[in-house]
Amino acid sequence: MHEVRAVSTSGILGYGFPEESLNSCMEKKPHFIACDAGSTDAGPYYLGSEESFVSREAVKRDLRLMINAGKEHNVPVIVGSAGGSGCNKGVDDFRHIISNIVRENDYSFKVAWIYSEPNRPDLIEKCIAGKIHPIGSSENLSSETLQSLHRVVGMMGPEPIIKALEQRADVIVTGRATDASVFAAYPLWQGVNPDTAWHSAKIIECGAATAHPKSHDCIMTYIRNENFTIETPNPDKTLPWKNVAAHNMYENVSPFHLYEPGGILDTSNAQYLQVNERKVKVTGSKFITNNPYTVKLEGVEKIGYRSICLAGIRDPILINRIDDYQTFIEQELERKIKSIDPTIHSDDYKLTIHRYGLDGVLGPLEFAPRKPHEIALLLDLIADSPERSKAFLAAARTLVLHSHFEGRLTISGNVAFPFSPPDIYVGEVYRFSLNHVVELDDPLELFEVQVEEVGVVHD
């Protein structure tokens, strides 16, 4: 194929995009429509809990528009990392959303569901064989640690999506996938040069993030073997070439190298030409294949249950002594808990006090002058059971409210609570504990591709 035209509707499925922008893109006759739905930006909770961080209603709105456009123009629709975390339940949740869209529009089409939670015994075999390697400062992984993790997903490359395209799926919903793989799969399937296929995929994976002014919107790319062109369909936006070049650094440790399953995208010799104020042409990128083929693994462990409390302080005397006061609260809480139950160990709970207005964001790295007129304490209590989480937070909150400090003038309350009840039970807490890559003999071996016909059958 001489040229592949692609539409990326938004940075995250469910964040929204102007319908007019999608319609404008469809006038250019794209070969596929895609959107990534996943991110770890929202933290480990969503992989642990299997919940989506975008509402079902918002996802349905975006997906309905994409499927409508795909049906009208007979082009496939691809969604990556369903549900945000890409867990199996995230994919299954899309079954309900798509079935509603099918029923409401009297549609019928072929859907591919791609699951990304690997079989744990298979991963353990890989671990024992020395085929799982840490990324960055992560530690070597033991089979015991791998077995104990609450949930694990593999970040698929383009190959499972290509398999679905080969089976002529009209809609493809994947589990966890790299952002760029969602957009590289179709052009690679069509034989486009991997150099331009991968670089264009990296640029459009976040929708119109490179356009100005910033907003959730569509973007379009024209991919050829020698170059690719990015264009914003929105007449109220511009596309500065510097924004396109800088996007290589987005969620990436290097401005020139992007590690993907099967290889590395090298943009050190890429050139960016401003065709017009809404269009940029890119040349000179290179994709270097790797052997062995590896995919990243993401995994979480459950570490407890969280309760929080927000308390405001405006007393200048207490603010000036907040360091000593916090130390006293932490020590007194430990003493109080042990007096209730001597068997409770300090590892059974953790109190963290965030001091917003003082150093709540940077903590000990804060460099601004310490002259706040008010601060907000966020008490964060994680314990090994919901009951202890609530009880220990209540104890900490009482200590913060009533404890004495040097120079104290108030008779009773030291802080003000904005809510009643002041304590909020948040629920389960998870931690990312797997940041590794695994060697694969086959890019498809961790991922299950299911293809089925959905919708109304007409005689």
C-alpha positions in Angstrom: 0.0 0.0 0.0 1.5 3.4 -1.0 0.0 5.3 1.9 -1.8 4.4 5.1 -4.1 7.1 6.7 -4.9 6.8 10.4 -7.2 8.6 12.8 -6.4 8.9 16.5 -9.5 10.2 18.2 -8.2 11.2 21.6 -5.4 10.5 24.2 -7.7 8.3 26.3 -10.9 6.7 25.1 -13.7 8.4 27.1 -11.9 11.7 27.5 -13.9 13.0 24.6 -13.3 14.6 21.2 -15.3 16.9 18.9 -17.5 15.0 16.6 -16.8 17.6 13.9 -13.1 16.7 14.1 -13.8 13.0 13.5 -16.1 13.8 10.6 -13.4 16.0 9.1 -10.9 13.2 9.4 -13.3 10.7 7.8 -13.5 13.0 4.7 -9.8 12.2 4.1 -10.7 8.4 3.8 -8.6 6.9 6.6 -7.8 3.2 6.6 -8.4 2.8 10.3 -9.6 4.6 13.5 -7.9 4.0 16.8 -7.7 5.2 20.4 -5.7 4.1 23.4 -7.7 3.5 26.5 -4.9 2.8 29.0 -2.4 4.4 31.3 -0.6 3.8 34.5 -0.8 7.6 35.3 -3.8 6.9 37.6 -1.7 4.5 39.7 -1.8 0.8 40.5 -5.3 0.7 42.0 -7.1 0.1 38.7 -5.0 -2.9 37.7 -5.5 -4.3 41.2 -9.2 -3.6 41.5 -10.1 -4.3 37.8 -12.0 -1.0 37.8 -11.9 1.5 34.9 -10.8 5.1 35.7 -13.1 6.4 32.9 -16.9 6.1 33.3 -18.7 3.6 31.1 -21.0 6.4 29.8 -18.0 8.5 28.6 -16.4 5.4 27.0 -19.6 4.5 25.3 -20.0 8.0 23.8 -16.6 7.9 22.2 -16.7 4.3 21.1 -20.2 4.8 19.6 -18.9 7.6 17.4 -15.9 5.6 16.3 -17.9 2.5 15.5 -20.5 4.6 13.6 -17.7 6.1 11.5 -16.0 2.7 11.0 -19.3 1.1 9.9 -20.1 4.0 7.5 -16.7 4.0 5.9 -16.0 0.3 6.2 -12.7 0.7 8.2 -11.6 -1.1 11.4 -11.7 0.4 14.8 -9.0 -0.4 17.3 -9.0 0.2 21.0 -5.9 -0.5 23.2 -5.6 -1.3 26.9 -9.3 -1.6 27.6 -10.5 -0.3 30.9 -7.3 1.6 31.5 -5.2 -1.2 33.0 -5.8 -3.7 30.2 -6.8 -6.4 32.6 -9.1 -9.2 31.3 -12.1 -7.7 33.0 -11.4 -4.4 31.3 -11.8 -6.3 27.9 -14.9 -8.1 29.1 -16.5 -4.8 30.2 -16.3 -3.7 26.6 -18.4 -6.6 25.6 -21.3 -5.0 27.5 -20.6 -1.6 26.0 -20.4 -2.9 22.4 -23.4 -5.1 22.8 -25.4 -2.0 23.8 -24.1 0.0 20.8 -24.9 -3.0 18.5 -28.5 -3.3 19.9 -29.2 0.4 19.7 -28.0 0.8 16.1 -29.1 -2.6 14.7 -25.5 -3.4 13.9 -23.7 -6.6 13.2 -19.9 -7.0 12.7 -16.9 -9.0 13.7 -15.1 -8.2 17.0 -11.7 -9.4 18.2 -11.1 -9.5 21.9 -7.4 -9.8 22.9 -6.6 -10.7 26.5 -3.2 -9.9 28.1 -3.2 -11.5 31.6 -0.5 -14.2 31.1 -0.9 -17.7 32.5 1.0 -17.4 35.8 2.7 -20.9 35.6 4.1 -20.0 32.2 5.6 -16.8 33.6 7.1 -18.7 36.5 8.7 -21.0 34.0 10.2 -18.0 32.2 11.4 -16.6 35.5 13.1 -19.9 36.6 14.7 -20.0 33.1 16.2 -16.5 33.6 14.1 -15.0 30.8 12.5 -12.2 32.9 14.8 -9.1 33.4 14.4 -6.0 35.6 14.0 -2.5 34.0 16.0 0.4 35.4 16.5 0.1 39.2 14.0 -2.7 39.6 15.3 -5.8 41.4 15.7 -9.3 40.0 12.4 -11.2 40.2 11.9 -14.4 42.1 9.3 -17.0 41.2 7.9 -16.6 44.7 7.4 -12.9 44.3 5.8 -13.5 40.9 3.4 -16.0 42.3 2.4 -13.7 45.1 1.4 -10.8 42.9 -2.2 -9.8 42.8 -2.5 -9.3 39.1 -0.1 -9.3 36.1 -0.5 -8.0 32.5 1.8 -8.2 29.6 2.1 -5.1 27.3 1.5 -6.6 23.8 3.2 -5.4 20.7 1.4 -5.1 17.3 1.4 -8.8 16.5 -1.8 -9.8 18.3 -3.6 -6.9 16.7 -2.3 -7.9 13.3 -3.6 -11.4 13.9 -7.0 -9.9 14.5 -6.8 -7.8 11.4 -5.8 -10.8 9.4 -9.1 -12.4 10.5 -10.9 -9.3 9.2 -12.1 -8.0 12.6 -14.1 -4.8 12.3 -13.6 -3.8 15.9 -10.6 -4.8 17.9 -10.4 -4.4 21.7 -7.1 -5.3 23.4 -5.9 -5.9 26.8 -2.7 -4.1 27.9 -0.8 -2.9 24.9 2.0 -0.4 24.4 0.4 2.9 23.2 2.3 2.9 19.9 1.5 -0.7 19.1 -2.2 0.2 18.8 -1.4 2.6 16.0 1.6 0.7 14.4 -0.3 -2.6 13.9 -2.3 -1.6 10.8 0.5 0.0 8.8 2.9 -2.8 9.6 0.2 -5.3 8.5 0.0 -3.4 5.2 3.8 -3.6 4.7 4.6 0.0 5.5 8.3 0.6 6.5 8.6 0.1 10.3 10.6 3.3 10.5 7.7 5.5 9.7 5.0 3.2 11.0 6.5 3.2 14.6 7.4 6.9 14.7 4.0 8.1 13.4 2.4 5.7 16.0 4.3 7.3 18.8 3.3 10.8 17.8 -0.5 10.1 17.5 -0.9 7.7 20.4 -2.0 10.6 22.6 -4.4 12.1 20.2 -4.0 15.8 19.6 -1.5 16.3 22.4 1.0 17.9 19.9 -1.6 20.4 18.7 -2.1 23.9 20.1 -4.1 25.0 22.1 -4.2 21.8 24.1 -7.5 19.9 24.4 -8.8 16.4 23.8 -9.2 16.1 20.0 -8.5 14.0 17.0 -5.3 13.9 14.9 -4.6 12.4 11.6 -1.5 10.9 10.0 -0.5 9.9 6.5 2.1 7.2 6.6 4.4 6.3 3.7 7.6 4.3 3.5 9.9 7.4 3.3 8.0 9.8 5.6 4.8 10.6 7.4 2.7 13.7 7.8 0.7 14.7 10.9 -2.3 17.0 10.6 -4.8 18.4 13.0 -8.4 18.4 11.5 -9.5 21.2 13.8 -9.3 24.6 12.1 -9.0 26.3 15.5 -5.7 24.5 16.2 -2.2 24.7 14.9 0.5 22.0 14.9 3.9 23.4 15.6 6.8 21.2 14.5 8.5 21.6 17.8 5.5 20.0 19.6 5.8 17.0 17.2 9.5 16.6 17.9 9.1 17.1 21.6 6.4 14.4 21.9 9.2 11.8 21.6 10.0 12.7 25.3 6.4 12.2 26.4 6.3 9.3 28.9 9.8 8.4 27.8 13.2 8.6 29.4 15.0 9.5 26.2 14.2 12.2 23.6 15.6 10.0 20.8 15.0 6.3 21.7 11.7 4.6 22.3 11.8 0.9 23.4 9.0 -1.2 22.0 8.3 -4.9 21.8 10.7 -6.2 19.2 12.9 -3.2 18.7 13.9 0.4 19.4 12.7 3.5 17.6 15.6 5.9 16.9 14.6 9.5 16.1 18.1 11.0 16.6 18.3 11.8 12.8 14.6 12.7 12.4 13.7 16.0 10.6 10.5 17.9 11.1 9.2 20.2 8.3 6.4 22.7 8.9 4.2 22.1 5.8 1.6 24.6 7.0 0.3 25.8 10.3 -1.7 22.6 10.8 0.6 20.0 9.2 4.1 18.6 9.8 6.1 16.2 7.7 8.6 13.9 9.4 11.6 12.0 7.8 14.7 10.3 9.0 13.5 8.0 11.8 14.7 4.5 12.1 13.3 1.3 13.8 16.0 -1.1 14.9 14.8 -4.7 15.6 15.9 -6.5 18.7 16.5 -10.2 19.4 15.2 -11.7 21.6 11.7 -10.3 21.4 10.6 -8.9 24.7 7.5 -7.4 26.2 7.1 -5.4 29.4 5.2 -6.9 32.3 3.2 -4.8 34.8 2.1 -6.3 38.1 0.6 -5.1 41.4 0.6 -6.4 44.9 -2.1 -5.7 47.5 -0.6 -3.9 50.5 -3.6 -3.1 52.7 -6.6 -0.8 53.1 -6.7 3.0 53.2 -8.6 5.6 55.2 -7.9 9.3 55.0 -8.8 12.5 56.8 -8.4 16.1 55.8 -7.7 18.7 58.5 -7.0 22.4 58.2 -4.6 24.4 60.4 -4.5 28.2 60.6 -2.9 28.6 64.0 0.5 30.2 63.4 2.0 28.8 66.6 1.1 25.2 65.6 2.3 25.8 62.0 5.7 27.0 63.3 6.0 23.8 65.4 4.5 21.4 62.9 7.6 19.2 62.5 7.7 18.5 66.3 4.0 18.1 66.4 3.9 15.6 63.6 6.7 13.5 65.3 4.7 13.6 68.5 1.5 12.4 66.8 3.3 9.5 65.1 5.0 8.4 68.3 1.8 8.8 70.4 -0.2 6.9 67.8 2.2 3.9 68.1 2.0 4.0 71.9 -1.8 4.3 71.8 -2.3 1.3 69.4 0.1 -0.9 71.4 -1.9 -0.1 74.6 -5.0 -1.3 72.9 -3.4 -4.5 71.4 0.2 -5.3 72.2 0.3 -7.9 69.4 0.0 -5.2 66.8 3.3 -4.6 65.1 4.4 -1.4 63.4 4.4 -3.2 60.1 0.7 -3.8 60.4 -0.1 -0.1 59.6 1.5 3.0 58.2 0.5 6.6 58.9 1.6 9.2 56.4 0.9 12.9 57.0 0.9 15.1 53.8 1.2 18.8 54.6 -0.3 20.7 51.7 0.6 24.4 51.7 4.0 23.6 53.3 5.6 20.6 51.5 2.7 18.3 50.6 3.9 17.8 47.0 7.7 17.6 47.2 8.0 16.5 50.9 11.7 16.7 52.0 12.7 18.0 48.6 10.7 21.2 49.0 12.8 24.3 48.4 10.3 27.1 48.9 10.4 29.4 52.0 8.4 28.0 54.9 6.0 30.8 55.5 2.5 29.5 55.0 -0.4 31.2 56.8 -2.4 27.9 56.6 -1.8 24.3 55.8 -3.9 21.2 55.2 -3.0 17.9 56.8 -4.0 14.8 54.8 -3.8 11.9 57.2 -3.3 8.7 55.2 -3.6 5.5 57.2 -2.9 2.1 55.5 -3.5 -1.0 57.6 -3.8 -4.7 57.1 -7.6 -4.8 57.5 -10.4 -2.4 56.8 -11.3 -2.3 60.5 -7.8 -1.4 61.6 -7.5 1.2 58.9 -10.6 3.0 60.1 -9.8 2.5 63.8 -6.2 3.6 63.6 -7.1 6.7 61.5 -9.7 7.7 64.0 -7.1 7.5 66.7 -4.7 9.6 64.7 -7.3 12.2 63.9 -8.2 12.5 67.6 -4.5 13.1 68.4 -4.2 15.7 65.8 -7.3 17.5 67.0 -6.6 17.5 70.7 -2.9 17.0 71.5 -0.9 19.7 73.4 2.0 21.6 71.8 4.3 24.2 73.3 2.8 27.7 73.2 -0.7 26.4 72.7 -3.5 28.9 73.4 -6.5 27.1 72.2 -8.5 25.2 74.8 -9.5 22.3 72.6 -9.5 21.8 68.8 -6.2 22.4 66.9 -7.6 21.8 63.4 -10.8 22.3 61.4 -12.4 19.4 59.4 -14.2 20.3 56.1 -16.4 17.2 56.2 -18.6 15.3 58.6 -17.8 12.5 59.1 -14.2 13.6 58.9 -12.8 10.1 58.1 -13.1 8.7 54.6 -12.6 5.0 54.0 -11.0 4.6 50.6 -10.6 0.9 50.3 -7.9 -1.5 49.0 -4.4 -0.3 48.3 -2.1 -1.7 45.7 1.5 -1.1 44.7 3.3 -1.6 41.4 5.8 -4.4 42.1 6.6 -5.7 38.6 8.6 -3.5 36.2 10.3 -6.1 34.1 10.6 -7.5 30.5 10.1 -11.1 29.5 11.7 -12.8 26.6 9.2 -14.5 24.2 9.7 -17.2 21.6 6.6 -16.0 19.9 5.1 -12.4 20.1 1.7 -14.0 20.5 2.4 -16.5 23.2 1.2 -14.5 26.2 -1.9 -13.2 24.5 -5.3 -14.8 23.6 -7.1 -13.6 20.5 -10.8 -14.4 20.3 -12.9 -13.3 17.3 -16.6 -13.5 17.1 -19.6 -12.1 15.2 -21.8 -9.8 17.2 -25.1 -8.2 16.5 -28.4 -8.7 14.7 -28.6 -11.5 12.2 -30.9 -10.6 9.3 -32.5 -13.2 7.1 
